[in-house]
Amino acid sequence: MRSEDLHQGETEVRPPDLVSRGQLLEVSVFLFLIVPSMVLSFFIIRQGSLGFAFTAFSVILRDLALVSLILFFLWRNGEPWESLGWNFKNGWKDVVLGIGLFLPMFLTAGLLDRVLQGAGLSSPATPLPAFLTAKGGAEILLAFILVVVVALAEETIFRGYLLLRFQGLKMRPVRAALLSAFIFSLGHGYEGSSGVVTVGGMGLVFALVYLWRGSLVAPIVMHFLQDFIGIVLAPWLGLK
């Protein structure tokens, strides 16, 4: 018998508790990679020397690297890519659904942010950081590429992968959605505490839509439209 056959046989008969411990270790390492850098968003210097192009390329490369790591995890475990929510069976219906759900979410998020600020939660101390503001045609184009990559990658990371692993650890879907939304919100500390809570709320909506549809298509569309308005459309129209 070949060593590959022996290894395959051992993989097939692994006890459930061993599989669960392996997934716990995997997701713990993954969170250790991303959470500390996300928490730094609470302490970031808003008007430093970072430029938009440098920041955009850094974010694109980071997100693509994390998605590549996730795909490696799935390949190693013999899990299908569809387990991440890459399910396009009802693709166009989910695209239309994402567009339809975006407007009420967008308006509700704006209202929530104003209510939270009125209740005393902090808002950004300065205007949108320079490293998040595209200027000129080339940077606007780069901003568009950025929001496409971010929508695809972050929904794969925070909804597809984290929900898959949290539920694999016997966590109930709603609790898994809340935890993934909390982790997602940590990267937006520069928006003030009201912004963090608002982003967490949007992350929860994305997660619930994903759990409902069993596909990342609608959350990706909603995420893309949210970032497109703030990072591409507003600078293009001279609103920021």
Rosetta blueprint (number, residue, H / E / L):
1 M L
2 R L
3 S H
4 E H
5 D H
6 L H
7 H H
8 Q H
9 G H
10 E H
11 T H
12 E H
13 V L
14 R L
15 P L
16 P H
17 D H
18 L H
19 V H
20 S H
21 R H
22 G H
23 Q H
24 L H
25 L H
26 E H
27 V H
28 S H
29 V H
30 F H
31 L H
32 F H
33 L H
34 I H
35 V H
36 P H
37 S H
38 M H
39 V H
40 L H
41 S H
42 F H
43 F L
44 I L
45 I L
46 R L
47 Q L
48 G L
49 S L
50 L L
51 G L
52 F H
53 A H
54 F H
55 T H
56 A H
57 F H
58 S H
59 V H
60 I H
61 L H
62 R H
63 D H
64 L H
65 A H
66 L H
67 V H
68 S H
69 L H
70 I H
71 L H
72 F H
73 F H
74 L H
75 W H
76 R H
77 N H
78 G L
79 E L
80 P L
81 W H
82 E H
83 S H
84 L H
85 G L
86 W L
87 N L
88 F L
89 K L
90 N L
91 G H
92 W H
93 K H
94 D H
95 V H
96 V H
97 L H
98 G H
99 I H
100 G H
101 L H
102 F H
103 L H
104 P H
105 M H
106 F H
107 L H
108 T H
109 A H
110 G H
111 L H
112 L H
113 D H
114 R H
115 V H
116 L H
117 Q H
118 G H
119 A L
120 G L
121 L L
122 S L
123 S L
124 P L
125 A L
126 T L
127 P L
128 L L
129 P L
130 A H
131 F H
132 L H
133 T L
134 A L
135 K L
136 G H
137 G H
138 A H
139 E H
140 I H
141 L H
142 L H
143 A H
144 F H
145 I H
146 L H
147 V H
148 V H
149 V H
150 V H
151 A H
152 L H
153 A H
154 E H
155 E H
156 T H
157 I H
158 F H
159 R H
160 G H
161 Y H
162 L H
163 L H
164 L H
165 R H
166 F H
167 Q H
168 G H
169 L L
170 K L
171 M L
172 R L
173 P H
174 V H
175 R H
176 A H
177 A H
178 L H
179 L H
180 S H
181 A H
182 F H
183 I H
184 F H
185 S H
186 L H
187 G H
188 H H
189 G H
190 Y H
191 E H
192 G H
193 S H
194 S H
195 G H
196 V H
197 V H
198 T H
199 V H
200 G H
201 G H
202 M H
203 G H
204 L H
205 V H
206 F H
207 A H
208 L H
209 V H
210 Y H
211 L H
212 W H
213 R H
214 G L
215 S L
216 L L
217 V H
218 A H
219 P H
220 I H
221 V H
222 M H
223 H H
224 F H
225 L H
226 Q H
227 D H
228 F H
229 I H
230 G H
231 I H
232 V H
233 L H
234 A H
235 P H
236 W H
237 L L
238 G L
239 L L
240 K L
